[in-house]
Amino acid sequence: MIPIKNAGELARMRVSGRMAAEVREALARAIAPGVTTAELDAYAAELIRGLGARSAFYGYRGYPGHVCLSVNEEVVHGIPGPRRIAVGDLVSLDVGVEHDGFIGDTATTVLVGVTDREVVRLAATAARALEAGIAKVWVGARLSDVSHAIEATAVEAGYSVVREFVGHGIGRQMHEEPQIPNYGPPGRGPALKVGMTLAIEPMVNMGRSEVEVQADGWTVLTADRTPSAHFEHTVAVLETGAEVLTSRDVLG
């Protein structure tokens, strides 16, 4: 069953979403050549504590980091560690913040002095795919309308979407119903209703869609080791359409 949030619960989700966006933006500014992913993770932990919140990722099914940092061919769930960011890196940053019982989940991809035009275009396409998916969120639309818009945007640009990992409902739990694939035909799945909250997150690969989970049990790589870009917003379904709870606009 897909949880429906009432007005009070949505208000609390706006707060957790705003916090997640604040952490995402501060961390994105801190990503620079020479910085290790462990240092970025420590900064994330400090930021989250300063907000009076907690990381929704730390300890989740044993995950050891406060955020996920995935570089180049790492698609998602990269564990922070000694790796130093270098010029030319594509860094996917995934942030989950829990506050007052509700979770905000968001991701962005940061280009660190990237000059490869195809890598720049990949990241821009993934961002547009997220926008396309969110544009399909309105009352009465079918869930797969979101999925189809994401895939169509990526495929039209010559890229592929990851099929083994998907978006999800979100609220009191990190992963609620429904699952939100980034592919498929339109007009299928449950109808969207007021009060649904969704974490929409396209993962777009430069090469093939296939991925591999590494021995650490978390880090996901593209099977052909081509770069991947990842963007995500937590979105609420309202009578007026989609409200992006993790938008830059909520920072004020």
C-alpha positions as CSV (number, residue, x, y, z in Angstrom):
1,M,0.0,0.0,0.0
2,I,1.3,3.5,-0.9
3,P,1.3,5.7,2.2
4,I,-0.6,9.0,1.9
5,K,0.6,11.9,4.0
6,N,-1.8,14.4,5.6
7,A,-1.1,18.1,5.8
8,G,0.8,17.9,9.0
9,E,3.0,15.1,7.7
10,L,3.7,17.0,4.5
11,A,4.7,20.0,6.6
12,R,7.3,17.9,8.4
13,M,8.5,16.5,5.2
14,R,9.1,20.0,3.9
15,V,11.4,20.6,6.8
16,S,13.4,17.4,6.3
17,G,13.5,18.1,2.5
18,R,14.8,21.6,3.1
19,M,17.5,20.2,5.4
20,A,18.6,17.6,2.8
21,A,18.8,20.3,0.2
22,E,20.9,22.5,2.4
23,V,23.4,19.7,3.1
24,R,23.5,18.8,-0.6
25,E,24.3,22.4,-1.7
26,A,27.0,22.9,1.0
27,L,28.7,19.6,0.2
28,A,28.5,20.3,-3.6
29,R,30.4,23.5,-2.9
30,A,33.0,21.6,-0.9
31,I,33.8,19.0,-3.6
32,A,37.2,20.1,-5.0
33,P,40.5,18.5,-6.3
34,G,42.5,17.0,-3.4
35,V,39.6,16.6,-1.0
36,T,38.9,13.0,0.1
37,T,35.5,11.5,0.1
38,A,36.0,10.7,3.8
39,E,36.6,14.4,4.5
40,L,33.4,15.2,2.6
41,D,31.5,12.6,4.6
42,A,32.8,14.1,7.9
43,Y,31.7,17.5,6.8
44,A,28.2,16.1,6.0
45,A,28.0,14.6,9.4
46,E,28.8,17.9,10.9
47,L,26.3,19.8,8.8
48,I,23.5,17.3,9.6
49,R,24.2,17.4,13.4
50,G,24.2,21.2,13.2
51,L,20.7,21.1,11.8
52,G,19.5,18.9,14.7
53,A,18.9,16.0,12.4
54,R,20.5,12.7,11.6
55,S,21.7,11.0,8.5
56,A,19.1,8.6,7.1
57,F,21.9,6.6,5.5
58,Y,24.3,6.0,8.4
59,G,23.8,2.5,9.7
60,Y,21.0,1.8,7.2
61,R,21.4,-1.9,6.5
62,G,24.9,-1.5,7.8
63,Y,25.9,1.4,5.5
64,P,29.0,3.0,7.0
65,G,28.8,6.5,5.6
66,H,26.6,9.6,6.3
67,V,26.2,10.3,2.6
68,C,27.0,8.4,-0.6
69,L,29.8,9.7,-2.9
70,S,30.1,7.9,-6.3
71,V,32.9,8.9,-8.7
72,N,32.9,8.5,-12.5
73,E,31.9,4.9,-13.3
74,E,30.4,4.5,-9.8
75,V,26.7,4.8,-10.2
76,V,25.4,5.0,-6.7
77,H,26.1,4.0,-3.1
78,G,29.8,4.8,-3.2
79,I,31.3,4.5,0.3
80,P,33.3,7.5,1.5
81,G,37.0,6.7,2.1
82,P,40.5,7.8,1.2
83,R,39.9,8.5,-2.5
84,R,40.9,12.0,-3.4
85,I,38.8,14.0,-5.9
86,A,40.7,14.9,-9.0
87,V,40.3,17.3,-11.8
88,G,38.0,15.8,-14.4
89,D,36.0,13.7,-11.9
90,L,32.2,13.3,-12.1
91,V,31.0,13.1,-8.5
92,S,27.5,11.9,-7.6
93,L,26.4,13.1,-4.1
94,D,23.4,11.5,-2.5
95,V,22.1,12.9,0.8
96,G,19.4,11.5,3.1
97,V,18.3,13.5,6.2
98,E,15.8,12.4,8.9
99,H,14.2,15.0,11.1
100,D,11.1,14.7,13.3
101,G,10.3,11.2,12.0
102,F,10.4,12.0,8.2
103,I,13.1,11.7,5.6
104,G,14.3,14.0,2.8
105,D,16.4,12.3,0.0
106,T,18.2,14.1,-2.8
107,A,21.2,13.8,-5.1
108,T,23.2,15.8,-7.6
109,T,26.2,15.3,-9.8
110,V,29.1,17.7,-9.5
111,L,31.6,18.2,-12.4
112,V,35.1,18.9,-11.1
113,G,36.9,20.8,-13.8
114,V,35.4,18.5,-16.4
115,T,36.3,19.5,-20.0
116,D,35.1,16.4,-21.8
117,R,32.0,17.7,-23.6
118,E,30.3,14.3,-23.6
119,V,30.6,14.0,-19.8
120,V,29.2,17.5,-19.5
121,R,26.3,16.5,-21.8
122,L,25.7,13.3,-19.8
123,A,25.2,15.2,-16.6
124,A,23.0,17.8,-18.2
125,T,20.9,15.0,-19.7
126,A,20.5,13.3,-16.3
127,A,19.3,16.6,-14.8
128,R,16.9,17.1,-17.6
129,A,15.6,13.5,-17.2
130,L,14.8,14.3,-13.6
131,E,12.9,17.5,-14.6
132,A,11.0,15.5,-17.3
133,G,9.9,12.9,-14.7
134,I,8.8,15.5,-12.2
135,A,6.8,17.3,-14.9
136,K,4.6,14.2,-15.2
137,V,3.6,14.3,-11.5
138,W,0.0,15.4,-11.2
139,V,-3.1,14.0,-9.7
140,G,-4.5,11.1,-11.9
141,A,-1.3,10.6,-13.9
142,R,0.1,7.1,-13.9
143,L,3.3,6.3,-12.1
144,S,4.9,4.9,-15.3
145,D,4.3,8.3,-17.0
146,V,7.2,9.5,-14.8
147,S,9.3,6.5,-15.7
148,H,8.7,6.8,-19.4
149,A,9.6,10.5,-19.4
150,I,12.9,9.8,-17.7
151,E,13.9,7.0,-20.1
152,A,12.8,8.9,-23.2
153,T,14.9,11.9,-22.2
154,A,18.0,9.7,-21.7
155,V,17.6,7.5,-24.8
156,E,16.9,10.4,-27.1
157,A,20.3,11.8,-26.1
158,G,22.0,8.5,-26.8
159,Y,22.4,7.3,-23.2
160,S,20.9,4.5,-21.1
161,V,19.1,4.3,-17.7
162,V,20.0,1.9,-15.0
163,R,17.3,-0.7,-14.6
164,E,18.5,-2.6,-11.5
165,F,18.1,0.4,-9.1
166,V,15.0,2.6,-9.0
167,G,13.3,5.5,-7.3
168,H,10.9,4.9,-4.4
169,G,8.2,6.2,-2.2
170,I,9.6,8.0,0.9
171,G,8.4,9.4,4.2
172,R,8.8,7.8,7.6
173,Q,10.9,5.1,5.9
174,M,13.7,5.5,3.4
175,H,12.0,3.1,1.0
176,E,8.2,3.0,0.9
177,E,5.9,1.9,-1.8
178,P,5.8,2.5,-4.8
179,Q,9.0,1.6,-6.6
180,I,9.6,4.1,-9.4
181,P,11.6,2.6,-12.4
182,N,13.4,5.0,-14.7
183,Y,12.1,3.1,-17.7
184,G,9.0,1.6,-19.3
185,P,5.9,2.5,-21.3
186,P,3.5,5.3,-20.1
187,G,0.0,4.8,-18.8
188,R,0.7,2.0,-16.3
189,G,0.9,1.5,-12.6
190,P,-1.0,3.3,-9.8
191,A,-2.7,6.6,-10.3
192,L,-1.0,9.4,-8.4
193,K,-2.9,10.9,-5.5
194,V,-2.6,13.9,-3.3
195,G,-0.3,13.2,-0.4
196,M,1.9,10.7,-2.1
197,T,5.6,11.5,-1.6
198,L,8.1,10.1,-4.1
199,A,11.9,10.0,-4.4
200,I,12.5,10.3,-8.2
201,E,16.1,9.5,-9.1
202,P,17.3,8.9,-12.7
203,M,20.7,7.2,-13.0
204,V,21.9,7.7,-16.5
205,N,24.9,5.9,-18.0
206,M,27.0,7.0,-20.9
207,G,27.2,3.4,-22.2
208,R,25.2,0.3,-21.4
209,S,22.5,0.1,-18.7
210,E,24.0,-2.9,-16.9
211,V,25.7,-2.4,-13.5
212,E,27.7,-4.5,-11.1
213,V,27.6,-4.4,-7.2
214,Q,31.1,-4.5,-5.8
215,A,32.5,-6.8,-3.1
216,D,31.8,-4.2,-0.4
217,G,28.1,-4.9,-1.0
218,W,27.3,-1.3,-1.7
219,T,29.3,0.4,-4.5
220,V,27.5,0.1,-7.9
221,L,29.6,0.4,-11.0
222,T,28.6,0.5,-14.7
223,A,29.4,-2.9,-16.2
224,D,31.3,-1.3,-19.1
225,R,33.0,1.2,-16.8
226,T,31.7,4.3,-18.6
227,P,30.6,7.4,-16.5
228,S,27.3,7.7,-14.9
229,A,25.3,10.6,-13.6
230,H,22.6,10.7,-10.8
231,F,20.1,13.3,-9.8
232,E,17.3,13.0,-7.3
233,H,14.5,15.0,-5.6
234,T,11.9,14.2,-3.0
235,V,8.5,15.3,-4.5
236,A,5.0,15.6,-3.0
237,V,1.8,15.2,-5.1
238,L,-0.5,18.1,-4.5
239,E,-3.8,19.2,-6.2
240,T,-1.7,21.8,-8.1
241,G,0.9,19.2,-9.3
242,A,4.3,18.4,-8.0
243,E,5.9,20.2,-5.1
244,V,9.7,19.6,-5.0
245,L,10.6,19.3,-1.3
246,T,14.4,19.2,-1.9
247,S,14.6,22.1,-4.4
248,R,17.2,24.9,-4.2
249,D,14.2,27.2,-4.0
250,V,13.3,25.9,-0.5
251,L,16.5,27.3,0.9
252,G,15.3,30.9,0.7
